[in-house]
C-alpha cells in the first residue's frame, strides 16, 4: 500500500510540476531522510557523511537558482508536411499525421 501511495504521489508531482521539479523534490527528500536517520538513530556522523550531505544540499540549491545569464536556445519549428488527399492538398503537422 505504501509503494502504491508513493508511486501515485510521484506521478502526480510529474503531472503537476514536470519531471525536473519532481527529480529535485525526490532528491531533497532522500537527503532529508538521510539526515533524519542520523539524528534519530545513534550512528557516528563522519566527515565523509557530512560532506556528502553538504554536496547534496549544494546540488539542490544550485538547481533551484535560475540561470538568467544564458538564454535558452530556441528550437526551430518543424516545417509542415504536405499531404495529398481527396479534398485537395492540405498541410498537417508531422506528429498529427496518421501512421497507416
C-alpha positions as CSV (number, residue, x, y, z in Angstrom):
1,X,0.0,0.0,0.0
2,X,2.9,2.4,0.8
3,X,4.5,1.7,-2.5
4,X,1.2,2.4,-4.4
5,X,0.8,5.7,-2.5
6,X,4.5,6.6,-3.2
7,X,4.1,5.9,-6.9
8,X,0.8,7.9,-7.2
9,X,2.5,10.8,-5.4
10,X,5.5,10.8,-7.8
11,X,3.3,10.5,-10.8
12,X,1.1,13.3,-9.5
13,X,4.1,15.5,-9.0
14,X,5.3,14.9,-12.6
15,X,1.8,15.7,-13.9
16,X,1.6,19.0,-11.9
17,X,5.2,20.3,-11.9
18,X,7.2,18.4,-14.5
19,X,9.9,15.8,-14.4
20,X,12.8,18.2,-13.4
21,X,11.0,19.6,-10.4
22,X,9.9,16.1,-9.3
23,X,13.5,14.8,-9.5
24,X,14.6,17.8,-7.4
25,X,11.9,17.1,-4.8
26,X,12.8,13.4,-4.6
27,X,16.5,14.2,-4.2
28,X,15.7,16.6,-1.4
29,X,13.5,14.0,0.2
30,X,16.3,11.5,0.1
31,X,18.8,14.0,1.7
32,X,16.3,14.9,4.5
33,X,15.7,11.2,5.1
34,X,19.4,10.5,5.4
35,X,19.9,13.4,7.8
36,X,17.0,12.3,9.9
37,X,18.3,8.8,10.1
38,X,21.5,10.1,11.6
39,X,19.6,12.3,14.1
40,X,17.1,9.6,15.2
41,X,19.4,6.6,15.3
42,X,22.6,6.9,17.2
43,X,25.2,6.5,14.4
44,X,28.5,8.2,14.2
45,X,28.5,11.0,11.6
46,X,31.9,11.0,9.9
47,X,33.4,13.7,7.8
48,X,32.5,11.8,4.6
49,X,28.8,11.6,5.7
50,X,28.8,15.3,6.4
51,X,30.5,16.2,3.1
52,X,28.0,14.0,1.2
53,X,25.1,15.7,2.8
54,X,26.7,19.1,2.1
55,X,27.1,18.1,-1.6
56,X,23.5,17.0,-1.9
57,X,22.3,20.3,-0.3
58,X,24.6,22.4,-2.6
59,X,23.3,20.5,-5.7
60,X,19.7,21.1,-4.7
61,X,20.4,24.8,-4.1
62,X,22.3,25.2,-7.4
63,X,19.5,23.5,-9.3
64,X,16.9,25.9,-7.8
65,X,18.9,29.1,-8.7
66,X,17.7,30.4,-12.1
67,X,20.3,30.8,-14.7
68,X,19.3,34.1,-16.4
69,X,22.7,34.8,-17.9
70,X,22.1,32.3,-20.6
71,X,19.0,32.5,-22.7
72,X,17.6,29.1,-23.7
73,X,18.3,28.1,-27.3
74,X,15.2,28.3,-29.4
75,X,14.3,25.1,-31.2
76,X,13.1,25.8,-34.7
77,X,9.6,24.7,-35.5
78,X,9.4,21.7,-37.8
79,X,8.1,22.5,-41.3
80,X,4.6,21.4,-42.2
81,X,4.3,18.3,-44.4
82,X,2.1,18.5,-47.5
83,X,-0.2,15.5,-47.8
84,X,-2.2,14.8,-50.9
85,X,-5.8,14.0,-50.0
86,X,-9.1,13.5,-51.8
87,X,-10.2,17.0,-50.9
88,X,-7.0,18.7,-52.3
89,X,-3.7,19.3,-50.7
90,X,-3.6,20.2,-47.1
91,X,-0.9,20.9,-44.5
92,X,-0.6,18.8,-41.4
93,X,1.9,18.7,-38.6
94,X,4.2,15.7,-38.8
95,X,3.0,14.5,-35.4
96,X,-0.6,14.5,-36.3
97,X,-0.1,12.6,-39.5
98,X,-1.6,9.1,-39.5
99,X,0.9,6.3,-39.2
100,X,-1.0,4.0,-41.5
